[in-house]
């Protein structure tokens, strides 16, 4: 991305971008631009499609940004560029402008002498936001800025709506999410954020491929939603006359593939959960899930750590970041704590393992902290709630929490020596859950019993409890090898790496309430 700093536009663009409806001034500007478009149509020049560029702003700056004016004059470097006109300054027989493409900005110089009076005259009537193409030679202005001396100039796309004059302040945040196309045009940081997101996904994909994982795709429309405890979205397929659900996780389909002999699989997937919206939650989100046969939970802990470290280094070039003024270090080994130890670390007094499995004790402590809970919840659910109340928000440095109650881990294998605890982990960074994984439950009879318990909870009113999936049980009955699996929340990881306070900052088109 270009290091050219944005400058205040000379042309007044429009009324505030926060206005939900068009103002009279904006309507007037649109009408004027439509009149210009009508004239272009009459002349046969509207929306041409025969222009090809050969250079990008960033590459020009990298290749020639350090050359002196004399060197540029001697080399006579030709370039053809295209992009959106972001700045324009008209000065009689010569004019300047700034074109922005997806890599950065390049200044152009338009004059009667070099460009021709006719093209220069036309340029004077073009508007900020128009998409233009220009060819010419590079030179350096008296102020030292790398500039294209334009010989030929084309108007490629007429912009009918004015760009916002200002793009800052709390009142603009919602409009940035609603009109991401404008946000990306005007906000270099937003463009950088989404470039980081792309590099994060690519880095994770590359590491998985290097470790011989097979990337696969599983259904987004499922007859039974499974793989997580969450409320699904439901739709109806008319040809089959059956209800279907948007997937809440790809887990059960990926494990079917492991049963089928695909022993190392992963999917970068979109999942959907019909739940609340917050700075950490969007109903549609992206995660990566992976499964590897003949491994246990500890293998996946190491894989998650390697993936996040590789993503940070590849996307940012560093393992030391700052998130919301808090330093976070990915270079050191991630902390590992059992859930009981994490509770004890942040509890006001020492509590024994026996106390932390005593339902009455846990209920009393939650009540002291004003936390409500279901009357039929077991000690495992209350144990998790106490962890969330006391410890979770304090886990700033990357920390793996291990040893979850089996009660709240319906797809995870129990410890052979302690059937009340599952071989499960979650990774927390800055108090946010980033990853989840476990040794997979491959005992079909145990899984069927847990599905029945989930179905009982659903019948009792728990809308997030799982359905009984008979087809998945049948798949397990063919035999799934000992396997471990994990999922990483890509949106939350990108939040951390880009210092974004809200998940909406890292999703191109987050879900919003209707305007008005």
Protein Blocks (a to p, Z undefined) as FASTA:
>chain_A
ZZbdcdddfbdfbdcfklmbdcfklmmmmmmmmmmmmmmmmnopgoiakbccfbdfklmm
mmmmmpcfklmmmnopacddddddfbdcdehjaccdddddfkbccdddddfklnopklmm
mmmmpcehiacdddddddddfkopacdddfbdcdfbdcfbdcdfbdgdjklmmmmmmmmm
lmmmmmmklmmmmmmmmmmmmmmmmmmmmnopacddddfbdfbdghiacdddddddfklo
paddddfbfklmmmmmmmnopabccddddddddddddfkbcfbdcddddddehiafklmm
mmmmmmmmmmmmmmnopabdceehiacdfkbccddddfklmmmmmgcbdcdfklmmcfkl
mmmmmmmnopacdfkbcfklmmmmmmmmmmmmmmmbgcddehiafklmmkbccdfklmkb
ccdddddeehiafbdcddddfbfklmmmmmmmmmmmmmnopakbccddfklmmmmmnopa
ddddddddfklmmmmmnopabfklmgfbacdddeZZ
